[in-house]
Amino acid sequence: MVILITGASSGIGRKLVLYYLDRGHTVAAVARRKEKLAELYLEAPTQLGKLKIYPADVTNKRQIAEVITEIEKDLGAIDLVIANAGIVHQQLTANLDLEAFDRLMQTNVMGVFNTIVPAIEVMMQRGCGQIAAISSLAAFHPIPRIGTYCASKAALNYQLTGLYWTLKPYGIDVTTICPGFITTEMTVGQQVPKNWCLEIDGAVAKIARAIAQKRRLYCFPFWQQQLNDILGILPDAIKGFVFNVLIEKAFPRPNFFNA
Ligand SMILES: NC(=O)c1ccc[n+]([C@@H]2O[C@H](COP(=O)([O-])OP(=O)(O)OC[C@H]3O[C@@H](n4cnc5c(N)ncnc54)[C@H](OP(=O)(O)O)[C@@H]3O)[C@@H](O)[C@H]2O)c1
């Protein structure tokens, strides 16, 4: 298979690149940091012909469309796109940071669609292909401090679910992956307590399995999904206590200045 993975310079994306290369697939790796992408060549020396890096910004619609054309020319028809690039923002002041909101929507929502729409166009001509996107369990509840991130992932889930049904008759599968916390630059940067985080190799294996099974929606780990479900049915008075007391206790406010 020829697989395009965005956000390939670190975390989940980087591990997915190595996972698929190990299994003999051809991978196009996309992210902004060229030097981090180039490290992949050193990490997978035996699969050199199977890997090509494409430094690009997913928020730049024209640039990412050109990358897709280039990949099809360099590596052949893209079978699978994994739109994984994403960012997070913790709102530590009471009022909404509009610039952060714009950045998150541009990256986590438009960045995914800037990537998948041109890929879907070529897949529709061929009548086959698969789109997968890494969303988050955060898509299911607006949680204080990361409400902006939740909003971006909720928008992503809605649009992808619509696409799942729309593209089925065209032979294109759409898979939405919603992980809980995983140890990556993202969670380390946000100072998420380690005991909430899954280790990355196991998480990537689960993601790859759900993609291979062409699942419509895959949420994990089970216990974090269950917590989410419980949160959903709590009356507001109890929810307020959970948000204002329990979550503040479980996730102490990061001090980015001392990080
Ligand atoms: N870690 C978790 O607990 C967790 C949980 C649920 C969902 N997720 C989701 O999983 C995805 C990957 O996150 P991660 O944990 O692996 O974080 P990470 O280590 O910070 O990786 C994020 C990746 O996205 C890329 N990226 C960000 N903005 C980009 C842009 N404008 N254009 C191109 N690439 C861009 C970054 O590369 P450059 O900076 O080089 O561009 C990087 O490779 C995200 O969508 C995240 O929301 C993560």
The ligand as an SDF file (V2000), in Angstrom:
LIG
                    3D

 48 52  0  0  0  0  0  0  0  0999 V2000
   -1.2450   12.2990   22.5190 N   0  0  0  0  0  0  0  0  0  0  0  0
   -2.4930   12.2010   22.9020 C   0  0  0  0  0  0  0  0  0  0  0  0
   -2.8010   11.9650   24.0850 O   0  0  0  0  0  0  0  0  0  0  0  0
   -3.6060   12.3300   21.9010 C   0  0  0  0  0  0  0  0  0  0  0  0
   -4.8900   11.9280   22.3010 C   0  0  0  0  0  0  0  0  0  0  0  0
   -5.9380   12.0380   21.3950 C   0  0  0  0  0  0  0  0  0  0  0  0
   -5.7050   12.5160   20.1310 C   0  0  0  0  0  0  0  0  0  0  0  0
   -4.4500   12.9200   19.7740 N   0  0  0  0  0  0  0  0  0  0  0  0
   -4.2790   13.4380   18.4170 C   0  0  0  0  0  0  0  0  0  0  0  0
   -3.2670   12.7070   17.7630 O   0  0  0  0  0  0  0  0  0  0  0  0
   -2.6420   13.5280   16.7700 C   0  0  0  0  0  0  0  0  0  0  0  0
   -1.1330   13.4430   16.9360 C   0  0  0  0  0  0  0  0  0  0  0  0
   -0.7860   13.9880   18.1950 O   0  0  0  0  0  0  0  0  0  0  0  0
    0.5280   13.5710   18.9960 P   0  0  0  0  0  0  0  0  0  0  0  0
    0.1010   13.2580   20.3810 O   0  0  0  0  0  0  0  0  0  0  0  0
    1.3310   12.6040   18.2300 O   0  0  0  0  0  0  0  0  0  0  0  0
    1.2240   15.0100   19.0630 O   0  0  0  0  0  0  0  0  0  0  0  0
    2.6680   15.5140   18.6120 P   0  0  0  0  0  0  0  0  0  0  0  0
    3.7290   14.5960   19.0310 O   0  0  0  0  0  0  0  0  0  0  0  0
    2.7070   16.9420   19.0810 O   0  0  0  0  0  0  0  0  0  0  0  0
    2.5650   15.4810   17.0160 O   0  0  0  0  0  0  0  0  0  0  0  0
    1.7990   16.3820   16.2870 C   0  0  0  0  0  0  0  0  0  0  0  0
    2.2420   16.3010   14.8460 C   0  0  0  0  0  0  0  0  0  0  0  0
    1.4290   17.1750   14.0590 O   0  0  0  0  0  0  0  0  0  0  0  0
    2.2790   17.9310   13.2250 C   0  0  0  0  0  0  0  0  0  0  0  0
    1.6620   19.2130   12.8960 N   0  0  0  0  0  0  0  0  0  0  0  0
    1.1230   20.1300   13.7350 C   0  0  0  0  0  0  0  0  0  0  0  0
    0.6770   21.1900   13.0560 N   0  0  0  0  0  0  0  0  0  0  0  0
    0.9320   20.9370   11.7370 C   0  0  0  0  0  0  0  0  0  0  0  0
    0.7290   21.6530   10.5390 C   0  0  0  0  0  0  0  0  0  0  0  0
    0.1540   22.8680   10.5350 N   0  0  0  0  0  0  0  0  0  0  0  0
    1.1130   21.0910    9.3740 N   0  0  0  0  0  0  0  0  0  0  0  0
    1.6960   19.8680    9.3420 C   0  0  0  0  0  0  0  0  0  0  0  0
    1.9220   19.1260   10.4470 N   0  0  0  0  0  0  0  0  0  0  0  0
    1.5540   19.6690   11.6350 C   0  0  0  0  0  0  0  0  0  0  0  0
    3.5700   18.1180   14.0210 C   0  0  0  0  0  0  0  0  0  0  0  0
    4.6680   18.3070   13.1400 O   0  0  0  0  0  0  0  0  0  0  0  0
    5.4020   19.6940   12.8450 P   0  0  0  0  0  0  0  0  0  0  0  0
    5.3870   20.4910   14.1000 O   0  0  0  0  0  0  0  0  0  0  0  0
    6.7600   19.2560   12.4050 O   0  0  0  0  0  0  0  0  0  0  0  0
    4.6120   20.2960   11.7420 O   0  0  0  0  0  0  0  0  0  0  0  0
    3.6820   16.7370   14.6470 C   0  0  0  0  0  0  0  0  0  0  0  0
    4.3170   15.8460   13.7740 O   0  0  0  0  0  0  0  0  0  0  0  0
   -3.2210   14.9270   16.9600 C   0  0  0  0  0  0  0  0  0  0  0  0
   -4.2320   15.1600   16.0170 O   0  0  0  0  0  0  0  0  0  0  0  0
   -3.8110   14.8830   18.3530 C   0  0  0  0  0  0  0  0  0  0  0  0
   -4.8690   15.8030   18.5190 O   0  0  0  0  0  0  0  0  0  0  0  0
   -3.3970   12.8350   20.6170 C   0  0  0  0  0  0  0  0  0  0  0  0
  1  2  1  0
  2  3  2  0
  2  4  1  0
  4  5  1  0
  4 48  2  0
  5  6  2  0
  6  7  1  0
  7  8  2  0
  8  9  1  0
  8 48  1  0
  9 10  1  0
  9 46  1  0
 10 11  1  0
 11 12  1  0
 11 44  1  0
 12 13  1  0
 13 14  1  0
 14 15  2  0
 14 16  1  0
 14 17  1  0
 17 18  1  0
 18 19  2  0
 18 20  1  0
 18 21  1  0
 21 22  1  0
 22 23  1  0
 23 24  1  0
 23 42  1  0
 24 25  1  0
 25 26  1  0
 25 36  1  0
 26 27  1  0
 26 35  1  0
 27 28  2  0
 28 29  1  0
 29 30  1  0
 29 35  2  0
 30 31  1  0
 30 32  2  0
 32 33  1  0
 33 34  2  0
 34 35  1  0
 36 37  1  0
 36 42  1  0
 37 38  1  0
 38 39  2  0
 38 40  1  0
 38 41  1  0
 42 43  1  0
 44 45  1  0
 44 46  1  0
 46 47  1  0
M  CHG  2   8   1  16  -1
M  END
$$$$
